[in-house]
Amino acid sequence: GTGSLTLLLARRAGSAGRVVGIDPSPEMIARARRKAARKRATIDFRVEPVEGLSFPDGSFDRVVSSLVFHHLPGDLKHHALDSMLRVLKPGGHLYIVDFVAGGPIPAHGTPSTGVQHLPHLLHAAGLTEMRGTTAPRLLLELVCARMLLPATDGSSAATLQRLERLERRMSI
């Protein structure tokens, strides 16, 4: 997208964190890069589709998807999820924020599938500890899912503990 959420995540990650933003649209990435430059934020923005991420396996402690899944047809949802899970470290977290199906969304119509249909897909993909938070007025829901496999290296485990404390403070 336009990089607003990515900028917020970069601020939360601090100087020790690495934040990457992707979008298949060169126009969106150009806009995100301009925003980051104005804020003097160092973020790696890339033009690439979620279903074909170019990062090595196990590259990230956290993967965040914001307002993407309602755009994807069924098969592409599976490919996107597979791609996101491939780059997620064992013990990492996947966050998906998207619309709840059934209500009219300005400029989006009325989605027939929404984030409430994802838990079955996420569980089948090997994710566990799923929990959700809804913002009914915005017709949005956040689903957080954790990989079943534990973190294997001490630094990853320490990072996960720190981020879990942050999640609790943020009530995610």
N, C-alpha and C positions, 0 to 999 in steps of 0.2 A: 504494500500500500504506500501511503505517503510518508511513512516513517515516524509518525507521532508515537505509536506504541513502542517502536524500537528505540526511540530516544529516551522514553521513560525507563525502559528495561536497561539501557546502557547506564543511565544515572544510578539505578539500583545496583547494578553489577559493580560499579566503581572502576577504578583504574586497574584492579587485579583481574577483572572479568573481560571476556571477549564476547562481543555481540555482533551477530551477522543478521542482516535483513535481506530477504529475497522477495522478488515479485516477477512474474513473467512479462510485465509491461515495462519497456524502457522508459516510458513517460513517467510512470510512478516512481521508478528508481531514481530518475533525474530529479524529481521533486523531493524525494527523501534525502538525496545527497545535498541538495541546496539547504534544506532545513538543518541537516547535521552540520554543514559548514557554518551557518549562521550561529549555531549553538557551540561551535568549536568542539564538536563531539567526534571521536574517532570510531566510526562504525564501518564495517565492511558491507556495503550494499552491493548485491549482485542481481543481474537479470537472469533468472532461471526458474523453471517450473518446480513446484513442490514435489511432483511425482518423479523428478529426475535430479535430485540433489547431488551436487558434485563433491560433497565433503566425504572424507574417509569414514569408514564405519566407526561408531563410538566416539564421535568428535565432541558431543555436547552433553552437559549435565541437564540442561533444560531445553525443550523445544516448545515454542509457542506458535499456535496457529490462530489468527484472528480474522474472522469473517471471510473464510476461504471455503469451508466445506459446503455451504449452501450453493456455491457456484458449480460444484463438481458433480458430474453424473455418477451413478453407482459404481461402475468399474474404476473410474478415476479416483473415487474416494479410497478404494482399497489400495491402489498404487501409491497414492499420496501418503496414506498411513504407513504402508510398508517402507517408503522412502524415509519418512520422519523417524520411524523406529530404528531403521538401520543406522542413522547418524546419532542416535541417543545412546549414551553410555549405560552399561548395566547399572541398575539402581537409580537411573535418571527419571525425570518427570516429564510428562507430556501435558500441555495445557491447550485446550481447544475452546475458543470463545466463538460462539456463532448464534444465529437466530434460532428461536424456538418455532417449530412448524405450526401452522394453523392460523396464525394471525397475519393481517396485512402489514407488509413492511414498505415504507415509502421508498420508491424507486426500485423495489425488488419484487413487487407483487405479493402473492401468498405462497411461501415455500411449502411444498408437499412433504419434504423431509427436513428435519432439523436436528439440532444437537441432541435432543432427547432420543433420537434413533441410533446414536453412536455407541452407547455402552455395550451393546451386544457385539458390535464390530470390534471395539477395543478389547473386550474380554477374549474374543476369539483370536486376537492378535497376540495374546500373552500378557496383557496389562492387568494389573490388579489394583486394589486399594482405590477404586474410583470413587470420587465424590463430586458433587455438583453444587453450584451456587447460582441462583436465578436472580435476574434483575427484571421483574415482570413488566415494569413500565417501559423498558427499552426492548422487550421481547428478546432478550439475550440470556444465554446461560453459559457458565464456565464449567467445563468438565476437566478435572485433574485426574490423571491416571499415572500410576507408578509401574515401572518395569518390575516383573517378577524376580529377575535375577538380581542378586545383591552386588553392591559395588565391591571391586576386588582390590583396589589399591588405597592405602591410607589417606592420601591427599584427596581422592575423590570422596571417600567417606566423610572426611572432615568438611569438605565443601557442601556435601549433601546435608549434613547436620546443621551447618550454618544457614543454608537456604530453607531447611524445614522450620527452623526457628523464625525466619523471616515470614514464611507462609503462615505460621500460626499468628504472628502479629498482624498480618494483613487479612486474616480470616479467610484464606483461600482454601 
